[in-house]
Amino acid sequence: MTKQVTAVAWLCCAWMVGCGVESGVEDATRETVENLVAAGFRADDIRVADGVVQVGGDAVVSLQASREMLDTGGAGAEHYRTTNLVSSAVTKITVQLQSPATSTVAAGLAEAVANYNALGLRLTFYTANPCLANPSACPPGSHALINVVVNPSLPSGPSGASGYPSGGLPFSTIWIGTGLSTYPLNVIEHVLTHELGHTIGFRHTDFFNTAISCGGTPVREGANPGGAILIPGTPSSATPGGSIMNTCVPLSTNGEFTSTDIAALNFMY
């Protein structure tokens, strides 16, 4: 049998280095880290740079989001989400690509948005702001905006980063590396679909053992019921290629949701 070699790239913020909090950081940063530790995240899974707190390789956590993670909420079973979700008052989300960006990235974003919209969720995603064309379509509280921003400091591979919801809104930014545009369309679609998943509350499916999708030394991202809630109707284990929310992306990806991703999204939204 031919051994399948899977090329992977961490969907991460390698530009955020160093663990823990040094003396002199702002109170908000310190509280955010303390809240994450209290919520069950391992200290060595928390990284801070320039006052920005990040966990799990590619998820930025705000102070408000960290406070909400202390609310353990209810527990379900299988696939993983954060306590923080997008409020039922939000029904429209525009995902806006900032320049500089290539037509290939724009095409990948369109495919990522289509992945979500094909499921008929209560959330509808747009790549052009419908509120600008028709303000009456966006009454107060119904619309949210996510900006996709190229960040030259991200790794050169197919890298991306985002964060978790807070205050009932999706995380407002997705960062992508400059090298993402050089990859096949399906890889770009996968990365953007993955990062959109974080913005609405998904954890990594293999958070308990990132080696499942990334290879190398097994790493467990910290979690407790408030930080990694299992979702009913999905498998409790993870497999390579088994979810678009696995930590690493295989270059052979088709960029589409798996059946368990769809089950998790339908349960949540």
N, C-alpha and C positions, 0 to 999 in steps of 0.2 A: 504494500500500500504506500502510495506517495504521501510523504509528510507534507501537510499544508503549512506553509510559512505565512503567518499573518503579520503584515507591517502595520504597526500601530503608532499613534502619536497621542500623548497625553492632552486631553482637553483641559488645559490648566493655565494658571497664571504663574509661569516660572519667573516672571519679572518681580513677583512679590517674594522676597527672600527673608529668611530669619524667622524663628519661632518665638512665641511668647511676646511679652511686652517689656520694653526697656523703661527705666525710670525717666520721668519727665514727659511721657506721652499724655495726651489730653484725657480728661476724665471719661469722655464718651468712649474712646477707644478702650480704655481700661475696663469700663463696665461691660462693653460688648464682649470682650474676651472672658471676663468673669462669668457672664451669663452663659456663654457657650460651654465653658467648663462645667457649670452647674447643670446644663442641659444634657451633659453626657459626652461631649466631644473631648477627645484626647488632646492634651496640651500640645503635643508635637504634631497635631493635625491642624493647628491654628497658626496662621502666618500673618504678620503685620508689616506693612511698608508704607511710609508716609501717611500714617493714620488710617490706612485702609485695612480692614480685617477680612480674611479669606479662609475658607475651610474646604476640605474635600477636593482640592486641586483646582477648581474652577468656579467656586461660588463665593461671591462677595456678600458679607452679612452686615447690614446696617444695625445701629443701636436698637431701633424699634423692632426690627426683625428678631434680634437676639432676645429681646424682652418677651416677644410673643412665643418664642421657643420654650420658655419656661412654663407656659401653659400646656400641660401634657395632652389635654383633649382626650378623645376616645381612641381606642385601638381597634384596628380591623385585622386583616390578614393578607399578607403577600404584596409584592412590589412595594416601592418605598416612596413616601412623600414627606414633606416637612409638615409641622403643625400649621405653618403659614400657608394660606391659600388665597386665591383671588375671590373677592367678595361677589355675592350673587347680584349686587347692584351694578357690577361691571360686565357689560355684554359685548363691547366692541374694543378691540385692541389694534392700534396701528403700529406696525413694525417698520420703522423708517430708516432707510440706509443713508448714512452720511457719507459725503465725499471726503477723501478720494476712495472710490470703489470701482471695480471693473464690471463690465456687463455680465461676466461669468458669475460673480458674486450676487449680482442682482437677480440673475436667473435662478441661482441656488436658493435665494431668499424666497422667491416666488414659489418654488417647489416646496420649501419648508412650510410656508403659510398654507399651501394647498393640502399638505398632509393633515393639518389640523382641521381645516374647513370641510374636508371630505367626510369627516366623522359626524357632522351635524351636532356639535357640542353647543352648549349655551353661550360659549365664547366664539365670536367671529373675528378673524384676523384679516387685516388689510395691509397692503404695501403702499397705498396712497390714502391720505387722511380724508375720510368721508365727511368729517365735520367741516372741513374747509369748503367743500363743494356744496354741502347741504347741512347747515348748522341745525336745522330742525330734526335731523336724524340722530343727533347726539345731545339729548337732554342732559342736564347736570348729573354727574355721577355715573354715567353709562359708558364713558369712554376713557381709555388709557393709552399711553404712548410709550413705545420702547424704541430707543435709538440704537442702531447697529453702527459701531464706530471702529474704524481701523486703528489698531494700536501697534506701532512698530516695535514696541518692547516685548511683545509676545513672541514665543518660540517660532522658528521659521517653518515648522511643519503645519499640518492642518489643525491649528489651535484656535480655541475660543474660550471665553470666560463670561460669566454673568452672575446673577445672585438670586436670592429667594424673595418671595412676596413679603410685603409688610403693609400694614394699614389697609388691607383689603385690595391693594393694587399690585400688579406684577412688578418685578424688578425693572427699573427703567432703562437699563443699558446692557447691551451685548457687545463685548469687545472681540475682534477677530484679528489674527495676525496678517501681516502683509503677504505672507507666502500662501495663504489659503487660496487665493485666486489662481494659483498655478496647478491646483489639483483638479481631478475630474469632477464634473458637475455633481455626481452622486455623493462624493465626499463632502463637497461644500454644502449640499442639501442636508446631509447627515449632521454635520457640525452645527448648522443653524437650527435644525429641528431639535437637536440635543439641548442647545443653550436656551431655546424658547421653553423647553420642558422645565429647566431650572427656574425660569422667571415666573412660572405659574405653580411652582411648588414641588417638582420632582427631585428626589435624591438620586444618586447613582444606584442602579439596580444591583451592582456588585460592590456596594460600599463596604461590605464585611470582608471582602477579599479582592482587591483590585487586580491581583495577578490573573484572575479569571479572564479579563479582557486585555490586560496590558502585559502579561508575562512578568518575569522577574520575581523579586522578593514579594511575598504576600504582604499587603498593607491593609489594615482595617481603619476606615474612617470612623471617627467617634460618633456615637448615637445613643439615644435613649428613646422611650416612647414619644417624647416631645420633639425629637429631631429626626427620627426615621420611623415613621408610622407605616405599618404593613397594610397593603390595599387588598381587599377581598377579590377573589376571582383570578388571581395571578399566581404563578409558581413562586415558592419561597426561596428557591435556589436560583443561581444565575449561570448562564452558559455563554461561551464565546459566540457573539452574533445573535444572542437571544433577546436583546433589547437595544433600542436606540439610545437608552439611558445608561448603558454600560460606560465605565469610566473612559475607555479608549476606543477609538474608531478604527476598524479594519479598512484598509484601502480597497478591499473587495466589496465594500458595502453597496447596497442598492439605494440607500438613503431613505428607505420607507419604514414605517412602523411595523413591528411584529404583532402577532395576535395578542400577546400579553400586554404590549404597550397600549393597544386599542382598548382592551378590557379595563386597564387602569384609568385611562382617560375618560372612558364612558362612566366609570364609577365616580370619578372626581367631579366631572363637569358635564 
